[in-house]
Amino acid sequence: MDNPYKYVGLPLTPLMAQELILELFTGQTVHKQEMTDIVESTHLERGGNPPRSKQNPITRSLTLLKEMGLAENPMQGVWFIPSDITKGAENA
């Protein structure tokens, strides 16, 4: 049976993490550590490998998503991924 996950065997990168964050957390407010744990475990469960970089790919992903208007950081350590992501995408 073929695995439909397109990142099988690849280490988790910020761009992969962005996709997972949007897939798993749209419309939710989540603590960054919980988000990190879920994104990393989901990537591994789907056949991906752990990140190679010492920098947390989730941190970079959230920074990029915020710059694109696809994530908000209402307080330290807490992130909100809006349901209406088309609004942010239009501004990017």
PADRENFI-583784 format. One record per residue (C-alpha): residue number from 1; residue in one letter; chain; x, y, z. Coordinates in Angstrom, 2 decimals. Layout:
# PADRENFI-583784
@seq NUM, type a, mol A, x X, y Y, z Z
...
END
This chain:
# PADRENFI-583784
@seq 1, type m, mol A, x 0.00, y 0.00, z 0.00
@seq 2, type d, mol A, x 1.42, y 3.38, z -1.00
@seq 3, type n, mol A, x 1.71, y 6.10, z 1.61
@seq 4, type p, mol A, x -0.08, y 9.24, z 0.33
@seq 5, type y, mol A, x 2.03, y 11.57, z 2.51
@seq 6, type k, mol A, x 4.30, y 13.52, z 0.16
@seq 7, type y, mol A, x 7.08, y 13.95, z 2.74
@seq 8, type v, mol A, x 7.78, y 10.27, z 3.49
@seq 9, type g, mol A, x 11.41, y 9.78, z 4.48
@seq 10, type l, mol A, x 12.16, y 13.52, z 4.59
@seq 11, type p, mol A, x 13.20, y 15.50, z 7.66
@seq 12, type l, mol A, x 10.66, y 18.02, z 8.94
@seq 13, type t, mol A, x 11.31, y 21.50, z 7.54
@seq 14, type p, mol A, x 9.58, y 24.83, z 8.20
@seq 15, type l, mol A, x 7.61, y 24.61, z 4.92
@seq 16, type m, mol A, x 6.35, y 21.12, z 5.75
@seq 17, type a, mol A, x 5.47, y 22.29, z 9.25
@seq 18, type q, mol A, x 3.50, y 25.22, z 7.79
@seq 19, type e, mol A, x 1.31, y 22.83, z 5.82
@seq 20, type l, mol A, x 0.70, y 20.67, z 8.88
@seq 21, type i, mol A, x -0.03, y 23.68, z 11.10
@seq 22, type l, mol A, x -2.66, y 24.95, z 8.66
@seq 23, type e, mol A, x -4.12, y 21.45, z 8.25
@seq 24, type l, mol A, x -4.25, y 20.60, z 11.95
@seq 25, type f, mol A, x -4.89, y 23.92, z 13.72
@seq 26, type t, mol A, x -6.98, y 26.21, z 11.50
@seq 27, type g, mol A, x -9.55, y 27.97, z 13.67
@seq 28, type q, mol A, x -7.76, y 27.11, z 16.90
@seq 29, type t, mol A, x -5.73, y 28.82, z 19.59
@seq 30, type v, mol A, x -2.91, y 26.55, z 20.74
@seq 31, type h, mol A, x 0.16, y 26.69, z 22.95
@seq 32, type k, mol A, x 3.31, y 26.50, z 20.85
@seq 33, type q, mol A, x 4.69, y 23.47, z 22.71
@seq 34, type e, mol A, x 1.48, y 21.50, z 22.12
@seq 35, type m, mol A, x 1.56, y 22.52, z 18.44
@seq 36, type t, mol A, x 5.21, y 21.46, z 18.17
@seq 37, type d, mol A, x 4.50, y 18.06, z 19.73
@seq 38, type i, mol A, x 1.50, y 17.39, z 17.47
@seq 39, type v, mol A, x 3.14, y 18.59, z 14.24
@seq 40, type e, mol A, x 6.29, y 16.55, z 14.87
@seq 41, type s, mol A, x 4.39, y 13.41, z 15.87
@seq 42, type t, mol A, x 2.01, y 13.72, z 12.90
@seq 43, type h, mol A, x 4.96, y 14.09, z 10.52
@seq 44, type l, mol A, x 6.64, y 11.00, z 12.02
@seq 45, type e, mol A, x 3.40, y 8.95, z 12.05
@seq 46, type r, mol A, x 2.89, y 9.73, z 8.36
@seq 47, type g, mol A, x 6.38, y 8.47, z 7.51
@seq 48, type g, mol A, x 8.53, y 11.58, z 7.77
@seq 49, type n, mol A, x 11.80, y 11.89, z 9.65
@seq 50, type p, mol A, x 12.73, y 14.18, z 12.58
@seq 51, type p, mol A, x 14.07, y 17.66, z 11.76
@seq 52, type r, mol A, x 17.80, y 17.90, z 11.08
@seq 53, type s, mol A, x 18.19, y 21.55, z 11.97
@seq 54, type k, mol A, x 18.88, y 22.60, z 15.55
@seq 55, type q, mol A, x 16.40, y 25.43, z 15.03
@seq 56, type n, mol A, x 12.83, y 24.37, z 15.74
@seq 57, type p, mol A, x 11.03, y 24.27, z 12.35
@seq 58, type i, mol A, x 7.76, y 25.16, z 14.10
@seq 59, type t, mol A, x 9.21, y 28.46, z 15.32
@seq 60, type r, mol A, x 10.27, y 29.41, z 11.80
@seq 61, type s, mol A, x 6.93, y 28.24, z 10.36
@seq 62, type l, mol A, x 4.92, y 30.34, z 12.78
@seq 63, type t, mol A, x 7.06, y 33.41, z 12.07
@seq 64, type l, mol A, x 6.50, y 33.00, z 8.33
@seq 65, type l, mol A, x 2.77, y 32.33, z 8.76
@seq 66, type k, mol A, x 2.47, y 35.46, z 10.91
@seq 67, type e, mol A, x 4.26, y 37.53, z 8.26
@seq 68, type m, mol A, x 1.76, y 36.22, z 5.67
@seq 69, type g, mol A, x -1.20, y 37.04, z 7.92
@seq 70, type l, mol A, x -2.01, y 33.35, z 8.42
@seq 71, type a, mol A, x -1.19, y 33.20, z 12.14
@seq 72, type e, mol A, x -1.53, y 35.48, z 15.14
@seq 73, type n, mol A, x 0.42, y 35.50, z 18.38
@seq 74, type p, mol A, x -2.01, y 36.97, z 20.96
@seq 75, type m, mol A, x 0.34, y 36.26, z 23.88
@seq 76, type q, mol A, x 3.75, y 34.74, z 24.41
@seq 77, type g, mol A, x 3.72, y 31.01, z 23.72
@seq 78, type v, mol A, x 0.18, y 31.02, z 22.32
@seq 79, type w, mol A, x -0.75, y 31.02, z 18.63
@seq 80, type f, mol A, x -4.05, y 31.45, z 16.80
@seq 81, type i, mol A, x -4.54, y 30.12, z 13.27
@seq 82, type p, mol A, x -7.56, y 31.96, z 11.79
@seq 83, type s, mol A, x -10.28, y 30.03, z 9.97
@seq 84, type d, mol A, x -10.44, y 32.62, z 7.20
@seq 85, type i, mol A, x -6.95, y 32.05, z 5.83
@seq 86, type t, mol A, x -7.91, y 33.54, z 2.46
@seq 87, type k, mol A, x -7.89, y 36.98, z 4.07
@seq 88, type g, mol A, x -4.22, y 36.65, z 5.02
@seq 89, type a, mol A, x -3.27, y 35.03, z 1.73
@seq 90, type e, mol A, x -4.65, y 37.99, z -0.19
@seq 91, type n, mol A, x -2.41, y 40.33, z 1.80
@seq 92, type a, mol A, x 0.72, y 38.21, z 1.26
END
